[in-house]
Amino acid sequence: MILIVCTGLLSGCAADYLNHYDSVTLAAGDTQKFNSLLQTVDPFNPASKNTRIEGDGTRAAAVANNYKFPPPPPPPPAINVNVGGAGSAVTTTP
């Protein structure tokens, strides 16, 4: 009796395992169409044939020059020190 119960329980697992196939079935849906579209080679964008780059050479040279030789950093801000009551702030620079 126990053998029949165990066989019945294990047959449910085997049936679930056999539902997974390694081949394309009717339940695959649009997978074949998706795979064919995924492997389709797209042509270049027509705008990529444009070799005329619009821009200002003088501005590009100035940007490159600022990159190579950056301007010095600005001086640090003034430090306000309050030494007494209200309105008696002393400004010092380091």
PyMOL Python script that loads the backbone (N, CA, C, O; Angstrom):
from pymol import cmd

cmd.read_pdbstr("""\
ATOM      1  N   MET A   1       0.819  -1.182   0.000  1.00  0.00           N
ATOM      2  CA  MET A   1       0.000   0.000   0.000  1.00  0.00           C
ATOM      3  C   MET A   1       0.876   1.265   0.000  1.00  0.00           C
ATOM      4  O   MET A   1       0.595   2.218  -0.725  1.00  0.00           O
ATOM      5  N   ILE A   2       1.943   1.263   0.822  1.00  0.00           N
ATOM      6  CA  ILE A   2       2.843   2.412   0.897  1.00  0.00           C
ATOM      7  C   ILE A   2       3.554   2.601  -0.444  1.00  0.00           C
ATOM      8  O   ILE A   2       3.787   3.731  -0.871  1.00  0.00           O
ATOM      9  N   LEU A   3       3.891   1.514  -1.096  1.00  0.00           N
ATOM     10  CA  LEU A   3       4.562   1.585  -2.393  1.00  0.00           C
ATOM     11  C   LEU A   3       3.667   2.255  -3.430  1.00  0.00           C
ATOM     12  O   LEU A   3       4.171   3.015  -4.257  1.00  0.00           O
ATOM     13  N   ILE A   4       2.399   2.010  -3.419  1.00  0.00           N
ATOM     14  CA  ILE A   4       1.460   2.615  -4.372  1.00  0.00           C
ATOM     15  C   ILE A   4       1.334   4.122  -4.100  1.00  0.00           C
ATOM     16  O   ILE A   4       1.273   4.918  -5.038  1.00  0.00           O
ATOM     17  N   VAL A   5       1.296   4.507  -2.839  1.00  0.00           N
ATOM     18  CA  VAL A   5       1.187   5.930  -2.495  1.00  0.00           C
ATOM     19  C   VAL A   5       2.447   6.683  -2.929  1.00  0.00           C
ATOM     20  O   VAL A   5       2.357   7.775  -3.489  1.00  0.00           O
ATOM     21  N   CYS A   6       3.617   6.099  -2.670  1.00  0.00           N
ATOM     22  CA  CYS A   6       4.876   6.748  -3.077  1.00  0.00           C
ATOM     23  C   CYS A   6       4.971   6.849  -4.590  1.00  0.00           C
ATOM     24  O   CYS A   6       5.426   7.867  -5.113  1.00  0.00           O
ATOM     25  N   THR A   7       4.549   5.816  -5.297  1.00  0.00           N
ATOM     26  CA  THR A   7       4.578   5.842  -6.762  1.00  0.00           C
ATOM     27  C   THR A   7       3.652   6.916  -7.293  1.00  0.00           C
ATOM     28  O   THR A   7       3.983   7.606  -8.258  1.00  0.00           O
ATOM     29  N   GLY A   8       2.496   7.061  -6.671  1.00  0.00           N
ATOM     30  CA  GLY A   8       1.550   8.098  -7.086  1.00  0.00           C
ATOM     31  C   GLY A   8       2.103   9.491  -6.867  1.00  0.00           C
ATOM     32  O   GLY A   8       1.904  10.369  -7.706  1.00  0.00           O
ATOM     33  N   LEU A   9       2.793   9.713  -5.761  1.00  0.00           N
ATOM     34  CA  LEU A   9       3.382  11.026  -5.491  1.00  0.00           C
ATOM     35  C   LEU A   9       4.534  11.342  -6.445  1.00  0.00           C
ATOM     36  O   LEU A   9       4.662  12.477  -6.902  1.00  0.00           O
ATOM     37  N   LEU A  10       5.354  10.372  -6.743  1.00  0.00           N
ATOM     38  CA  LEU A  10       6.496  10.590  -7.632  1.00  0.00           C
ATOM     39  C   LEU A  10       6.064  10.743  -9.086  1.00  0.00           C
ATOM     40  O   LEU A  10       6.758  11.403  -9.859  1.00  0.00           O
ATOM     41  N   SER A  11       4.953  10.159  -9.473  1.00  0.00           N
ATOM     42  CA  SER A  11       4.513  10.287 -10.871  1.00  0.00           C
ATOM     43  C   SER A  11       4.094  11.722 -11.165  1.00  0.00           C
ATOM     44  O   SER A  11       4.209  12.176 -12.304  1.00  0.00           O
ATOM     45  N   GLY A  12       3.612  12.439 -10.160  1.00  0.00           N
ATOM     46  CA  GLY A  12       3.280  13.846 -10.365  1.00  0.00           C
ATOM     47  C   GLY A  12       4.521  14.672 -10.660  1.00  0.00           C
ATOM     48  O   GLY A  12       4.469  15.587 -11.482  1.00  0.00           O
ATOM     49  N   CYS A  13       5.624  14.369 -10.011  1.00  0.00           N
ATOM     50  CA  CYS A  13       6.885  15.079 -10.265  1.00  0.00           C
ATOM     51  C   CYS A  13       7.416  14.753 -11.649  1.00  0.00           C
ATOM     52  O   CYS A  13       7.918  15.635 -12.345  1.00  0.00           O
ATOM     53  N   ALA A  14       7.309  13.503 -12.051  1.00  0.00           N
ATOM     54  CA  ALA A  14       7.811  13.094 -13.360  1.00  0.00           C
ATOM     55  C   ALA A  14       6.992  13.721 -14.467  1.00  0.00           C
ATOM     56  O   ALA A  14       7.545  14.100 -15.500  1.00  0.00           O
ATOM     57  N   ALA A  15       5.691  13.840 -14.278  1.00  0.00           N
ATOM     58  CA  ALA A  15       4.844  14.456 -15.295  1.00  0.00           C
ATOM     59  C   ALA A  15       5.206  15.930 -15.457  1.00  0.00           C
ATOM     60  O   ALA A  15       5.199  16.453 -16.571  1.00  0.00           O
ATOM     61  N   ASP A  16       5.519  16.598 -14.357  1.00  0.00           N
ATOM     62  CA  ASP A  16       5.905  18.001 -14.436  1.00  0.00           C
ATOM     63  C   ASP A  16       7.262  18.146 -15.123  1.00  0.00           C
ATOM     64  O   ASP A  16       7.483  19.107 -15.859  1.00  0.00           O
ATOM     65  N   TYR A  17       8.156  17.213 -14.890  1.00  0.00           N
ATOM     66  CA  TYR A  17       9.468  17.259 -15.520  1.00  0.00           C
ATOM     67  C   TYR A  17       9.354  17.030 -17.016  1.00  0.00           C
ATOM     68  O   TYR A  17      10.091  17.649 -17.784  1.00  0.00           O
ATOM     69  N   LEU A  18       8.456  16.159 -17.454  1.00  0.00           N
ATOM     70  CA  LEU A  18       8.328  15.843 -18.876  1.00  0.00           C
ATOM     71  C   LEU A  18       7.659  16.969 -19.659  1.00  0.00           C
ATOM     72  O   LEU A  18       7.670  16.941 -20.890  1.00  0.00           O
ATOM     73  N   ASN A  19       7.085  17.947 -18.989  1.00  0.00           N
ATOM     74  CA  ASN A  19       6.463  19.062 -19.706  1.00  0.00           C
ATOM     75  C   ASN A  19       7.497  20.058 -20.242  1.00  0.00           C
ATOM     76  O   ASN A  19       7.140  20.931 -21.032  1.00  0.00           O
ATOM     77  N   HIS A  20       8.737  19.953 -19.844  1.00  0.00           N
ATOM     78  CA  HIS A  20       9.790  20.857 -20.302  1.00  0.00           C
ATOM     79  C   HIS A  20      10.543  20.184 -21.447  1.00  0.00           C
ATOM     80  O   HIS A  20      11.210  19.167 -21.255  1.00  0.00           O
ATOM     81  N   TYR A  21      10.426  20.768 -22.641  1.00  0.00           N
ATOM     82  CA  TYR A  21      11.049  20.192 -23.833  1.00  0.00           C
ATOM     83  C   TYR A  21      12.269  21.021 -24.227  1.00  0.00           C
ATOM     84  O   TYR A  21      12.367  22.203 -23.898  1.00  0.00           O
ATOM     85  N   ASP A  22      13.184  20.386 -24.926  1.00  0.00           N
ATOM     86  CA  ASP A  22      14.346  21.082 -25.457  1.00  0.00           C
ATOM     87  C   ASP A  22      14.160  21.436 -26.921  1.00  0.00           C
ATOM     88  O   ASP A  22      15.140  21.743 -27.600  1.00  0.00           O
ATOM     89  N   SER A  23      12.968  21.404 -27.416  1.00  0.00           N
ATOM     90  CA  SER A  23      12.713  21.707 -28.819  1.00  0.00           C
ATOM     91  C   SER A  23      11.645  22.786 -28.917  1.00  0.00           C
ATOM     92  O   SER A  23      11.018  23.148 -27.921  1.00  0.00           O
ATOM     93  N   VAL A  24      11.445  23.297 -30.129  1.00  0.00           N
ATOM     94  CA  VAL A  24      10.435  24.316 -30.359  1.00  0.00           C
ATOM     95  C   VAL A  24       9.087  23.616 -30.488  1.00  0.00           C
ATOM     96  O   VAL A  24       8.939  22.664 -31.254  1.00  0.00           O
ATOM     97  N   THR A  25       8.126  24.092 -29.741  1.00  0.00           N
ATOM     98  CA  THR A  25       6.796  23.498 -29.770  1.00  0.00           C
ATOM     99  C   THR A  25       5.778  24.542 -30.207  1.00  0.00           C
ATOM    100  O   THR A  25       6.131  25.699 -30.439  1.00  0.00           O
ATOM    101  N   LEU A  26       4.532  24.144 -30.317  1.00  0.00           N
ATOM    102  CA  LEU A  26       3.480  25.087 -30.673  1.00  0.00           C
ATOM    103  C   LEU A  26       3.249  26.109 -29.568  1.00  0.00           C
ATOM    104  O   LEU A  26       2.693  27.176 -29.829  1.00  0.00           O
ATOM    105  N   ALA A  27       3.659  25.811 -28.352  1.00  0.00           N
ATOM    106  CA  ALA A  27       3.489  26.736 -27.234  1.00  0.00           C
ATOM    107  C   ALA A  27       4.578  27.801 -27.199  1.00  0.00           C
ATOM    108  O   ALA A  27       4.597  28.628 -26.287  1.00  0.00           O
ATOM    109  N   ALA A  28       5.485  27.797 -28.175  1.00  0.00           N
ATOM    110  CA  ALA A  28       6.601  28.737 -28.167  1.00  0.00           C
ATOM    111  C   ALA A  28       6.158  30.154 -28.492  1.00  0.00           C
ATOM    112  O   ALA A  28       6.877  31.097 -28.161  1.00  0.00           O
ATOM    113  N   GLY A  29       5.021  30.344 -29.117  1.00  0.00           N
ATOM    114  CA  GLY A  29       4.541  31.685 -29.434  1.00  0.00           C
ATOM    115  C   GLY A  29       5.335  32.293 -30.581  1.00  0.00           C
ATOM    116  O   GLY A  29       5.570  31.633 -31.593  1.00  0.00           O
ATOM    117  N   ASP A  30       5.747  33.544 -30.428  1.00  0.00           N
ATOM    118  CA  ASP A  30       6.471  34.261 -31.480  1.00  0.00           C
ATOM    119  C   ASP A  30       7.972  34.209 -31.266  1.00  0.00           C
ATOM    120  O   ASP A  30       8.678  35.119 -31.701  1.00  0.00           O
ATOM    121  N   THR A  31       8.474  33.192 -30.622  1.00  0.00           N
ATOM    122  CA  THR A  31       9.897  33.111 -30.328  1.00  0.00           C
ATOM    123  C   THR A  31      10.726  33.023 -31.601  1.00  0.00           C
ATOM    124  O   THR A  31      11.777  33.656 -31.700  1.00  0.00           O
ATOM    125  N   GLN A  32      10.263  32.243 -32.579  1.00  0.00           N
ATOM    126  CA  GLN A  32      11.024  32.128 -33.824  1.00  0.00           C
ATOM    127  C   GLN A  32      11.074  33.455 -34.561  1.00  0.00           C
ATOM    128  O   GLN A  32      12.114  33.829 -35.103  1.00  0.00           O
ATOM    129  N   LYS A  33       9.956  34.167 -34.583  1.00  0.00           N
ATOM    130  CA  LYS A  33       9.928  35.481 -35.229  1.00  0.00           C
ATOM    131  C   LYS A  33      10.837  36.459 -34.483  1.00  0.00           C
ATOM    132  O   LYS A  33      11.558  37.238 -35.106  1.00  0.00           O
ATOM    133  N   PHE A  34      10.803  36.417 -33.163  1.00  0.00           N
ATOM    134  CA  PHE A  34      11.643  37.287 -32.350  1.00  0.00           C
ATOM    135  C   PHE A  34      13.120  37.011 -32.620  1.00  0.00           C
ATOM    136  O   PHE A  34      13.907  37.944 -32.776  1.00  0.00           O
ATOM    137  N   ASN A  35      13.499  35.732 -32.675  1.00  0.00           N
ATOM    138  CA  ASN A  35      14.909  35.399 -32.905  1.00  0.00           C
ATOM    139  C   ASN A  35      15.358  35.825 -34.295  1.00  0.00           C
ATOM    140  O   ASN A  35      16.494  36.267 -34.465  1.00  0.00           O
ATOM    141  N   SER A  36      14.485  35.698 -35.293  1.00  0.00           N
ATOM    142  CA  SER A  36      14.886  36.121 -36.641  1.00  0.00           C
ATOM    143  C   SER A  36      15.028  37.636 -36.712  1.00  0.00           C
ATOM    144  O   SER A  36      15.922  38.136 -37.394  1.00  0.00           O
ATOM    145  N   LEU A  37      14.160  38.377 -36.019  1.00  0.00           N
ATOM    146  CA  LEU A  37      14.289  39.833 -36.006  1.00  0.00           C
ATOM    147  C   LEU A  37      15.495  40.278 -35.183  1.00  0.00           C
ATOM    148  O   LEU A  37      16.109  41.304 -35.475  1.00  0.00           O
ATOM    149  N   LEU A  38      15.827  39.506 -34.159  1.00  0.00           N
ATOM    150  CA  LEU A  38      16.970  39.850 -33.322  1.00  0.00           C
ATOM    151  C   LEU A  38      18.280  39.742 -34.095  1.00  0.00           C
ATOM    152  O   LEU A  38      19.218  40.496 -33.836  1.00  0.00           O
ATOM    153  N   GLN A  39      18.349  38.814 -35.037  1.00  0.00           N
ATOM    154  CA  GLN A  39      19.582  38.581 -35.782  1.00  0.00           C
ATOM    155  C   GLN A  39      19.631  39.335 -37.104  1.00  0.00           C
ATOM    156  O   GLN A  39      20.581  39.165 -37.868  1.00  0.00           O
ATOM    157  N   THR A  40      18.635  40.159 -37.391  1.00  0.00           N
ATOM    158  CA  THR A  40      18.622  40.946 -38.610  1.00  0.00           C
ATOM    159  C   THR A  40      19.611  42.090 -38.474  1.00  0.00           C
ATOM    160  O   THR A  40      19.610  42.798 -37.467  1.00  0.00           O
ATOM    161  N   VAL A  41      20.444  42.274 -39.470  1.00  0.00           N
ATOM    162  CA  VAL A  41      21.445  43.340 -39.452  1.00  0.00           C
ATOM    163  C   VAL A  41      20.784  44.623 -39.926  1.00  0.00           C
ATOM    164  O   VAL A  41      20.231  44.673 -41.025  1.00  0.00           O
ATOM    165  N   ASP A  42      20.841  45.657 -39.102  1.00  0.00           N
ATOM    166  CA  ASP A  42      20.269  46.946 -39.459  1.00  0.00           C
ATOM    167  C   ASP A  42      21.287  47.736 -40.268  1.00  0.00           C
ATOM    168  O   ASP A  42      22.473  47.728 -39.937  1.00  0.00           O
ATOM    169  N   PRO A  43      20.847  48.420 -41.327  1.00  0.00           N
ATOM    170  CA  PRO A  43      21.781  49.258 -42.086  1.00  0.00           C
ATOM    171  C   PRO A  43      22.152  50.493 -41.277  1.00  0.00           C
ATOM    172  O   PRO A  43      21.496  50.828 -40.291  1.00  0.00           O
ATOM    173  N   PHE A  44      23.207  51.157 -41.708  1.00  0.00           N
ATOM    174  CA  PHE A  44      23.628  52.377 -41.033  1.00  0.00           C
ATOM    175  C   PHE A  44      22.551  53.444 -41.153  1.00  0.00           C
ATOM    176  O   PHE A  44      21.745  53.436 -42.084  1.00  0.00           O
ATOM    177  N   ASN A  45      22.553  54.335 -40.220  1.00  0.00           N
ATOM    178  CA  ASN A  45      21.669  55.480 -40.272  1.00  0.00           C
ATOM    179  C   ASN A  45      22.096  56.352 -41.447  1.00  0.00           C
ATOM    180  O   ASN A  45      23.288  56.626 -41.585  1.00  0.00           O
ATOM    181  N   PRO A  46      21.172  56.802 -42.305  1.00  0.00           N
ATOM    182  CA  PRO A  46      21.570  57.633 -43.450  1.00  0.00           C
ATOM    183  C   PRO A  46      22.314  58.904 -43.041  1.00  0.00           C
ATOM    184  O   PRO A  46      23.137  59.409 -43.804  1.00  0.00           O
ATOM    185  N   ALA A  47      22.035  59.421 -41.854  1.00  0.00           N
ATOM    186  CA  ALA A  47      22.709  60.641 -41.412  1.00  0.00           C
ATOM    187  C   ALA A  47      24.179  60.389 -41.093  1.00  0.00           C
ATOM    188  O   ALA A  47      24.946  61.343 -40.963  1.00  0.00           O
ATOM    189  N   SER A  48      24.590  59.126 -40.965  1.00  0.00           N
ATOM    190  CA  SER A  48      25.989  58.848 -40.646  1.00  0.00           C
ATOM    191  C   SER A  48      26.902  59.085 -41.845  1.00  0.00           C
ATOM    192  O   SER A  48      28.123  59.117 -41.690  1.00  0.00           O
ATOM    193  N   LYS A  49      26.336  59.251 -43.028  1.00  0.00           N
ATOM    194  CA  LYS A  49      27.149  59.532 -44.224  1.00  0.00           C
ATOM    195  C   LYS A  49      27.552  60.998 -44.306  1.00  0.00           C
ATOM    196  O   LYS A  49      28.382  61.359 -45.141  1.00  0.00           O
ATOM    197  N   ASN A  50      26.984  61.849 -43.459  1.00  0.00           N
ATOM    198  CA  ASN A  50      27.294  63.273 -43.459  1.00  0.00           C
ATOM    199  C   ASN A  50      28.677  63.473 -42.848  1.00  0.00           C
ATOM    200  O   ASN A  50      28.873  63.238 -41.656  1.00  0.00           O
ATOM    201  N   THR A  51      29.629  63.904 -43.660  1.00  0.00           N
ATOM    202  CA  THR A  51      30.996  64.111 -43.175  1.00  0.00           C
ATOM    203  C   THR A  51      31.269  65.565 -42.817  1.00  0.00           C
ATOM    204  O   THR A  51      32.363  65.891 -42.357  1.00  0.00           O
ATOM    205  N   ARG A  52      30.299  66.434 -43.018  1.00  0.00           N
ATOM    206  CA  ARG A  52      30.478  67.851 -42.685  1.00  0.00           C
ATOM    207  C   ARG A  52      30.093  68.049 -41.220  1.00  0.00           C
ATOM    208  O   ARG A  52      28.918  67.973 -40.861  1.00  0.00           O
ATOM    209  N   ILE A  53      31.081  68.301 -40.394  1.00  0.00           N
ATOM    210  CA  ILE A  53      30.845  68.517 -38.972  1.00  0.00           C
ATOM    211  C   ILE A  53      30.669  70.007 -38.746  1.00  0.00           C
ATOM    212  O   ILE A  53      31.567  70.806 -39.008  1.00  0.00           O
ATOM    213  N   GLU A  54      29.496  70.358 -38.259  1.00  0.00           N
ATOM    214  CA  GLU A  54      29.220  71.768 -38.033  1.00  0.00           C
ATOM    215  C   GLU A  54      29.807  72.181 -36.694  1.00  0.00           C
ATOM    216  O   GLU A  54      29.553  71.545 -35.671  1.00  0.00           O
ATOM    217  N   GLY A  55      30.582  73.238 -36.706  1.00  0.00           N
ATOM    218  CA  GLY A  55      31.188  73.727 -35.478  1.00  0.00           C
ATOM    219  C   GLY A  55      32.148  74.853 -35.770  1.00  0.00           C
ATOM    220  O   GLY A  55      32.473  75.133 -36.924  1.00  0.00           O
ATOM    221  N   ASP A  56      32.591  75.488 -34.723  1.00  0.00           N
ATOM    222  CA  ASP A  56      33.480  76.631 -34.839  1.00  0.00           C
ATOM    223  C   ASP A  56      34.884  76.193 -34.433  1.00  0.00           C
ATOM    224  O   ASP A  56      35.092  75.767 -33.298  1.00  0.00           O
ATOM    225  N   GLY A  57      35.838  76.291 -35.339  1.00  0.00           N
ATOM    226  CA  GLY A  57      37.198  75.863 -35.064  1.00  0.00           C
ATOM    227  C   GLY A  57      37.881  76.713 -34.014  1.00  0.00           C
ATOM    228  O   GLY A  57      38.654  76.197 -33.207  1.00  0.00           O
ATOM    229  N   THR A  58      37.609  78.009 -34.010  1.00  0.00           N
ATOM    230  CA  THR A  58      38.220  78.907 -33.032  1.00  0.00           C
ATOM    231  C   THR A  58      37.758  78.551 -31.628  1.00  0.00           C
ATOM    232  O   THR A  58      38.555  78.524 -30.690  1.00  0.00           O
ATOM    233  N   ARG A  59      36.460  78.277 -31.490  1.00  0.00           N
ATOM    234  CA  ARG A  59      35.924  77.907 -30.175  1.00  0.00           C
ATOM    235  C   ARG A  59      36.481  76.566 -29.722  1.00  0.00           C
ATOM    236  O   ARG A  59      36.805  76.395 -28.547  1.00  0.00           O
ATOM    237  N   ALA A  60      36.598  75.607 -30.649  1.00  0.00           N
ATOM    238  CA  ALA A  60      37.144  74.296 -30.296  1.00  0.00           C
ATOM    239  C   ALA A  60      38.610  74.417 -29.875  1.00  0.00           C
ATOM    240  O   ALA A  60      39.043  73.734 -28.948  1.00  0.00           O
ATOM    241  N   ALA A  61      39.373  75.277 -30.545  1.00  0.00           N
ATOM    242  CA  ALA A  61      40.773  75.473 -30.182  1.00  0.00           C
ATOM    243  C   ALA A  61      40.885  76.122 -28.801  1.00  0.00           C
ATOM    244  O   ALA A  61      41.781  75.779 -28.030  1.00  0.00           O
ATOM    245  N   ALA A  62      39.982  77.059 -28.482  1.00  0.00           N
ATOM    246  CA  ALA A  62      40.010  77.703 -27.161  1.00  0.00           C
ATOM    247  C   ALA A  62      39.682  76.699 -26.066  1.00  0.00           C
ATOM    248  O   ALA A  62      40.283  76.726 -24.992  1.00  0.00           O
ATOM    249  N   VAL A  63      38.725  75.810 -26.335  1.00  0.00           N
ATOM    250  CA  VAL A  63      38.368  74.794 -25.341  1.00  0.00           C
ATOM    251  C   VAL A  63      39.542  73.841 -25.128  1.00  0.00           C
ATOM    252  O   VAL A  63      39.840  73.473 -23.992  1.00  0.00           O
ATOM    253  N   ALA A  64      40.212  73.438 -26.211  1.00  0.00           N
ATOM    254  CA  ALA A  64      41.364  72.546 -26.083  1.00  0.00           C
ATOM    255  C   ALA A  64      42.501  73.230 -25.337  1.00  0.00           C
ATOM    256  O   ALA A  64      43.186  72.595 -24.535  1.00  0.00           O
ATOM    257  N   ASN A  65      42.705  74.500 -25.589  1.00  0.00           N
ATOM    258  CA  ASN A  65      43.757  75.251 -24.906  1.00  0.00           C
ATOM    259  C   ASN A  65      43.449  75.380 -23.409  1.00  0.00           C
ATOM    260  O   ASN A  65      44.349  75.266 -22.577  1.00  0.00           O
ATOM    261  N   ASN A  66      42.169  75.620 -23.070  1.00  0.00           N
ATOM    262  CA  ASN A  66      41.789  75.698 -21.647  1.00  0.00           C
ATOM    263  C   ASN A  66      41.926  74.343 -20.974  1.00  0.00           C
ATOM    264  O   ASN A  66      42.178  74.273 -19.771  1.00  0.00           O
ATOM    265  N   TYR A  67      41.765  73.281 -21.724  1.00  0.00           N
ATOM    266  CA  TYR A  67      41.930  71.949 -21.155  1.00  0.00           C
ATOM    267  C   TYR A  67      43.403  71.667 -20.865  1.00  0.00           C
ATOM    268  O   TYR A  67      43.742  71.114 -19.819  1.00  0.00           O
ATOM    269  N   LYS A  68      44.278  72.052 -21.805  1.00  0.00           N
ATOM    270  CA  LYS A  68      45.712  71.817 -21.608  1.00  0.00           C
ATOM    271  C   LYS A  68      46.285  72.721 -20.527  1.00  0.00           C
ATOM    272  O   LYS A  68      47.079  72.276 -19.699  1.00  0.00           O
ATOM    273  N   PHE A  69      45.885  73.988 -20.531  1.00  0.00           N
ATOM    274  CA  PHE A  69      46.407  74.973 -19.587  1.00  0.00           C
ATOM    275  C   PHE A  69      45.228  75.627 -18.864  1.00  0.00           C
ATOM    276  O   PHE A  69      44.767  76.689 -19.283  1.00  0.00           O
ATOM    277  N   PRO A  70      44.740  75.021 -17.801  1.00  0.00           N
ATOM    278  CA  PRO A  70      43.557  75.589 -17.121  1.00  0.00           C
ATOM    279  C   PRO A  70      43.894  76.910 -16.454  1.00  0.00           C
ATOM    280  O   PRO A  70      45.029  77.131 -16.031  1.00  0.00           O
ATOM    281  N   PRO A  71      42.890  77.798 -16.360  1.00  0.00           N
ATOM    282  CA  PRO A  71      43.140  79.079 -15.694  1.00  0.00           C
ATOM    283  C   PRO A  71      43.339  78.850 -14.197  1.00  0.00           C
ATOM    284  O   PRO A  71      42.868  77.850 -13.654  1.00  0.00           O
ATOM    285  N   PRO A  72      44.039  79.779 -13.524  1.00  0.00           N
ATOM    286  CA  PRO A  72      44.276  79.596 -12.075  1.00  0.00           C
ATOM    287  C   PRO A  72      42.950  79.663 -11.316  1.00  0.00           C
ATOM    288  O   PRO A  72      42.010  80.328 -11.754  1.00  0.00           O
ATOM    289  N   PRO A  73      42.881  78.973 -10.183  1.00  0.00           N
ATOM    290  CA  PRO A  73      41.643  78.997  -9.410  1.00  0.00           C
ATOM    291  C   PRO A  73      41.408  80.377  -8.796  1.00  0.00           C
ATOM    292  O   PRO A  73      42.363  81.120  -8.567  1.00  0.00           O
ATOM    293  N   PRO A  74      40.152  80.727  -8.528  1.00  0.00           N
ATOM    294  CA  PRO A  74      39.876  82.044  -7.936  1.00  0.00           C
ATOM    295  C   PRO A  74      40.370  82.077  -6.492  1.00  0.00           C
ATOM    296  O   PRO A  74      40.504  81.027  -5.864  1.00  0.00           O
ATOM    297  N   PRO A  75      40.643  83.270  -5.957  1.00  0.00           N
ATOM    298  CA  PRO A  75      41.122  83.369  -4.569  1.00  0.00           C
ATOM    299  C   PRO A  75      40.028  82.914  -3.605  1.00  0.00           C
ATOM    300  O   PRO A  75      38.843  83.003  -3.926  1.00  0.00           O
ATOM    301  N   PRO A  76      40.416  82.433  -2.436  1.00  0.00           N
ATOM    302  CA  PRO A  76      39.403  81.977  -1.472  1.00  0.00           C
ATOM    303  C   PRO A  76      38.562  83.152  -0.987  1.00  0.00           C
ATOM    304  O   PRO A  76      39.040  84.286  -0.970  1.00  0.00           O
ATOM    305  N   PRO A  77      37.332  82.899  -0.598  1.00  0.00           N
ATOM    306  CA  PRO A  77      36.474  84.004  -0.136  1.00  0.00           C
ATOM    307  C   PRO A  77      36.956  84.550   1.202  1.00  0.00           C
ATOM    308  O   PRO A  77      37.662  83.873   1.949  1.00  0.00           O
ATOM    309  N   ALA A  78      36.563  85.779   1.487  1.00  0.00           N
ATOM    310  CA  ALA A  78      36.940  86.433   2.753  1.00  0.00           C
ATOM    311  C   ALA A  78      36.251  85.720   3.913  1.00  0.00           C
ATOM    312  O   ALA A  78      35.143  85.201   3.774  1.00  0.00           O
ATOM    313  N   ILE A  79      36.934  85.707   5.065  1.00  0.00           N
ATOM    314  CA  ILE A  79      36.404  85.051   6.257  1.00  0.00           C
ATOM    315  C   ILE A  79      35.866  86.133   7.186  1.00  0.00           C
ATOM    316  O   ILE A  79      36.582  87.073   7.533  1.00  0.00           O
ATOM    317  N   ASN A  80      34.619  85.999   7.583  1.00  0.00           N
ATOM    318  CA  ASN A  80      34.010  86.950   8.514  1.00  0.00           C
ATOM    319  C   ASN A  80      34.093  86.371   9.927  1.00  0.00           C
ATOM    320  O   ASN A  80      33.650  85.250  10.179  1.00  0.00           O
ATOM    321  N   VAL A  81      34.663  87.150  10.836  1.00  0.00           N
ATOM    322  CA  VAL A  81      34.794  86.723  12.232  1.00  0.00           C
ATOM    323  C   VAL A  81      34.020  87.706  13.090  1.00  0.00           C
ATOM    324  O   VAL A  81      34.270  88.910  13.035  1.00  0.00           O
ATOM    325  N   ASN A  82      33.085  87.207  13.879  1.00  0.00           N
ATOM    326  CA  ASN A  82      32.293  88.059  14.761  1.00  0.00           C
ATOM    327  C   ASN A  82      32.943  88.029  16.150  1.00  0.00           C
ATOM    328  O   ASN A  82      32.966  86.993  16.814  1.00  0.00           O
ATOM    329  N   VAL A  83      33.474  89.192  16.580  1.00  0.00           N
ATOM    330  CA  VAL A  83      34.227  89.237  17.822  1.00  0.00           C
ATOM    331  C   VAL A  83      33.436  89.888  18.935  1.00  0.00           C
ATOM    332  O   VAL A  83      33.891  89.849  20.078  1.00  0.00           O
ATOM    333  N   GLY A  84      32.351  90.450  18.696  1.00  0.00           N
ATOM    334  CA  GLY A  84      31.633  91.137  19.746  1.00  0.00           C
ATOM    335  C   GLY A  84      30.143  90.980  19.569  1.00  0.00           C
ATOM    336  O   GLY A  84      29.635  89.906  19.247  1.00  0.00           O
ATOM    337  N   GLY A  85      29.471  92.067  19.787  1.00  0.00           N
ATOM    338  CA  GLY A  85      28.028  92.064  19.673  1.00  0.00           C
ATOM    339  C   GLY A  85      27.578  92.107  18.223  1.00  0.00           C
ATOM    340  O   GLY A  85      28.356  91.866  17.301  1.00  0.00           O
ATOM    341  N   ALA A  86      26.327  92.415  18.050  1.00  0.00           N
ATOM    342  CA  ALA A  86      25.746  92.443  16.707  1.00  0.00           C
ATOM    343  C   ALA A  86      26.319  93.589  15.894  1.00  0.00           C
ATOM    344  O   ALA A  86      26.454  94.708  16.389  1.00  0.00           O
ATOM    345  N   GLY A  87      26.650  93.307  14.665  1.00  0.00           N
ATOM    346  CA  GLY A  87      27.112  94.339  13.750  1.00  0.00           C
ATOM    347  C   GLY A  87      28.578  94.668  13.858  1.00  0.00           C
ATOM    348  O   GLY A  87      29.029  95.584  13.169  1.00  0.00           O
ATOM    349  N   SER A  88      29.349  93.989  14.671  1.00  0.00           N
ATOM    350  CA  SER A  88      30.761  94.299  14.792  1.00  0.00           C
ATOM    351  C   SER A  88      31.597  93.166  14.155  1.00  0.00           C
ATOM    352  O   SER A  88      32.480  92.599  14.798  1.00  0.00           O
ATOM    353  N   ALA A  89      31.311  92.860  12.921  1.00  0.00           N
ATOM    354  CA  ALA A  89      32.040  91.804  12.222  1.00  0.00           C
ATOM    355  C   ALA A  89      33.348  92.342  11.681  1.00  0.00           C
ATOM    356  O   ALA A  89      33.401  93.464  11.177  1.00  0.00           O
ATOM    357  N   VAL A  90      34.386  91.563  11.781  1.00  0.00           N
ATOM    358  CA  VAL A  90      35.718  91.927  11.273  1.00  0.00           C
ATOM    359  C   VAL A  90      36.011  91.022  10.084  1.00  0.00           C
ATOM    360  O   VAL A  90      35.900  89.801  10.197  1.00  0.00           O
ATOM    361  N   THR A  91      36.376  91.593   8.965  1.00  0.00           N
ATOM    362  CA  THR A  91      36.690  90.827   7.773  1.00  0.00           C
ATOM    363  C   THR A  91      38.186  90.701   7.648  1.00  0.00           C
ATOM    364  O   THR A  91      38.913  91.694   7.629  1.00  0.00           O
ATOM    365  N   THR A  92      38.635  89.469   7.562  1.00  0.00           N
ATOM    366  CA  THR A  92      40.080  89.220   7.398  1.00  0.00           C
ATOM    367  C   THR A  92      40.259  88.356   6.159  1.00  0.00           C
ATOM    368  O   THR A  92      39.371  87.594   5.778  1.00  0.00           O
ATOM    369  N   THR A  93      41.410  88.490   5.548  1.00  0.00           N
ATOM    370  CA  THR A  93      41.746  87.658   4.391  1.00  0.00           C
ATOM    371  C   THR A  93      42.978  86.842   4.751  1.00  0.00           C
ATOM    372  O   THR A  93      43.921  87.364   5.347  1.00  0.00           O
ATOM    373  N   PRO A  94      42.972  85.575   4.395  1.00  0.00           N
ATOM    374  CA  PRO A  94      44.150  84.737   4.727  1.00  0.00           C
ATOM    375  C   PRO A  94      45.350  85.040   3.879  1.00  0.00           C
ATOM    376  O   PRO A  94      46.398  84.417   4.048  1.00  0.00           O
TER     377      PRO A  94
END
""", "prot")
cmd.dss("prot")
cmd.show_as("cartoon", "prot")
cmd.util.cbc("prot")
cmd.orient("prot")
